[in-house]
Amino acid sequence: MKKLVTGLLLMVAYAFAAESSTVAIRNAKIVTVSGPVIAKGTVVVRNGLITAVGETVEIPADAFVVDGEGLTVYPGLIDAMSTLGFGGASTGGAAAAGGAGRGGRGGGAVTATPAAPAAAASTATRSMGPEDRPQTTSWEMAVDEISAADGRIPTVRASGVTTAVTFPTRGIFGGQGAIIDLITGEKAGEMIVTPAVGQYISIGRGGGFGGGGGGGGFPSSLMGYIAYVKQIYLDAEHYKMAKEAYEKDPHSMERPPYDRALEGVLASKRILLPANRAVEIDRVLRVAAELKQPTILYGGRETYRADAVDLLKKSGTPLLVSLRWPELPRGEIDPDNEPSMRSLEAIEKAPSAPGVLKKAGVRFALYSDGLEQPRDLQRAVKKAIDAGLSREDAIRAMTLSPAEIYGVSDRLGSIEKGKIGNLVVTRGEIFDDRTQVVWVIVDGRHYKPAETAAPAGRGAATEEPGGNQ
Amino acid sequence: MRRLLLAALVALAPLGAETIVIQNATIMTVSKGTIKNGSVVVKDGKIVEVGEKVMIPEGATKIDAQGQYLIPGIIDCHSHIAGDGGINEGSISVSSMVNIKDIINPEDIAIYRALAGGVTTANILHGSANSIGGQTIVLKMRWGKDAQQMIFEGAKPGIKFALGENPKRAGNPQGRGANGQAPVARYPATRMGVEDTIRTAFNEAKIYKATWDEYNAKVAHGEHPLAPRKDLQLEALKEVLEGNRYVHVHCYRADEILMMIRVADEMGFKVRTFQHVLEGYKVAKEIAEHGAGGSTFSDWWSYKVEAFDAIPYNAALMAKAGVVVSLNSDDAELMRHLNSEAGKTMKYGGMTEDQALAMVTLNPAKQLGIDNRVGSIEVGKDADLVIYDKFPLSDYAKVQKVLIDGTVYFDRDKEVSAQAAKDAEKQKLLDKLKQQNQTTPAGGRRGGRGGE
């Protein structure tokens, strides 16, 4: 029996080996992130894993060899929050999601999907309170929805992003995200690194519900969203108690009715909550403390402010910083509708937030927030570097830091023996204007970056920042 | 060395701990008459001495209010400022699960503007879209502090109810709802339905309370039953039944005011204040007997059918019948000149200066249960004080300085002198950003479609 299992395992191993090639990059500068930079060395990736890295490494005979003279190797970049794999309008289902409906700055230019508010599907039965579980699909798993055929994958990969943490972003409780490797595969299952990383929660006023009882359901205001999220966690706690009591003695009580919304919440090991302004960070951290859930915040627009950074530091909550920096509207400014000093300050200072967070010792990572074109992503990161984040820290914020925040730094985020074979090979320093991404290696498969842009997808994973004013 | 240490300590001490003497002012204490030429000593955020002659503590900061007036900070019993993301959860007829406390926005500029109008405390209410609205909170206008520091510590929280046109309006489908679909009607569509909604909600809350009481009793006896489900919606109403949450009722017509009193008596709770209460003068005796306060407008009327019977004598008539009456703003603009609103009651109804001023200071403090802390200039109370250049019940009076807890939060001189520099700073930043826009290509904003 044992022999048979071993045999099967070997067969599986061989099958995998046959599919993935061995790649070796030699004579390259290697930025390992976890350790010192190797000025001239070799990385070998075999069977999807990094098998060797160092100054003198033997190159396997069957390897696809890249001469790294003048090239630099980095760990594959991780987009800490995205909707990749939810392939735009065509996939339907969860893809008709929040990001698109909420649209955003620039007159909806960021979205390709029609602005179909998330509420569309659920207005047939108007929610009359938390018991109706409005805008909730907490049981949904990104792994079940991801399509390997998302046309955005080659585009995003071209900027050196090998890995994305991707979420179903519809409604208030969108569902559980997954970490995926951006291979071009036949089966979505091959892409999955970690199937369930946490519950995506939105407490903005998205979703397309009108306020004031104008025909929308509950909730229709920010305080309604917050009350709903609180009630869900109270219910989940009670549900868990009731289920346990029933299991202990099924004769003693009526069985508690199955509630998939609460099952989804209970199955989530962490939650992701949005907060952009300092006021929101304060507010959301209080909500998170009440929910007693391990939390990651996303947004972070005003984290250039000392008070916001202090709050994060004190709470120890990690933050995903959106790379969609605020911008002054193009064209003439309406004198009657001039931006406030606070919003001007945000435009000026938002890109300095990562540098400020780093100095303060707050755990953070950067995420694309819908920036899919390599050029846009590169520029956005460069802006943060120009505003005070060191290049090393910028790289870390898109490699090892997100891996740590999601608890997968044992397999992702740096160039180390045994980690997943995700690498970016560039000519020039990564995130510079003229730098060229030469190779992207994902799970040991090597890709030449696509020359042309792919169709746009669903746009931002998060709402218009600061949209609550 | 020791002196150096002391000096360092003094330098480090927050502004609030400063000892201040306001001198030579006409002090309108509200509760104890007016002192023609007096001083107030403020220490550790409290009023420690009031009188014509006071002991001036060593090192006290002196504010000369020669020819000026000093009144207690204005209290607005009905405001909707300082909130984020909407103040109406109007989707349902009983939204008692939502809480203004969760959405305080301490950076709302309306706070500073209210402060500049002499307001130091405000009751931030949920809107009037539904029969039973959300939970409410009392804030001090401590501009610059965070959300938690704004909260009036120890003030009992409230809940908003609403009667009449607003809560029943959403029952009738009109216009287009979200997504262009016809909105679904929300019960109730009549005043009868509003009454029914409140009664039904309290019947449920009573059952909920009984369930918890029973559970708690069992636990007290050492049993381990399964705890009931905690329901945020009914929890707030349970607090009302237990007397731990004030009820503020938006209302207009006399008949519905009487209805509300009957329902409250039947269900066993008290209405703390009737808000707007424009026909209060018709049922003032009943309101006084119930023990409720009346928080009304000075002379705002006829903006809707149920406001047709409003008269500017309402505040004075209710007061004469024994109701504790306040004048509120319900509006970020009106909030900035509540002093002159109070003055109108002298013309309409013959209120004295003290009675008029009390309607925006001591009376709202009583209505909110915070009169032990604020509302008048008395030793031991919070040093929430406003200096006006002229008689404060006049339209011509301008706020000069506002203190909360003994700290100056608004200073007209500083505000005016800093304005030009602030404007210049903003223009400079705006120009810089415009310049950047012109020199950099449109990048990130195009997102998915990006590229050059």
Interface residues (C-beta under 8 A of the other chain):
Chain A: G104 R105 G106 A109 V110 T111 A112 P117 A119 A120 T123 R126 S127 M128 G129 P130 R152 G204 R205 G208 F209 G210 G211 G212 G213 G214 G215 G216 G217 F218 P219 S220 S221 L222 M223 G224 Y225 I226 A227 Y228 K230 Q231 L234 D235 H238 M241 A242 A245 M253 R277 A278 V279 E280 D282 R283 V287 D307 L323 R324 W325 E327 L328 R330 I333 E338 P339 S340 M341 R342 L344 E345 I347 E348 G370 L371 E372 Q373 R375 D376 R379 A380 A453 A456 G457 R458 G459 A460 N468 Q469
Chain B: G83 D84 G85 G86 I87 N88 E89 G90 S91 I92 S95 M97 V98 N99 I100 D102 I103 I104 N105 P106 E107 I109 H126 G127 A129 N130 G134 D146 A147 Q148 R169 A170 P173 G175 R176 G177 A178 N179 Q181 A182 P183 V184 R186 L226 A227 R229 K230 D231 L232 Q233 K422 E425 K426 L429 L430 K432 L433 K434 Q436 N437 A442 G443 G444 R445 R446 G447 G448 R449 G450 G451 E452
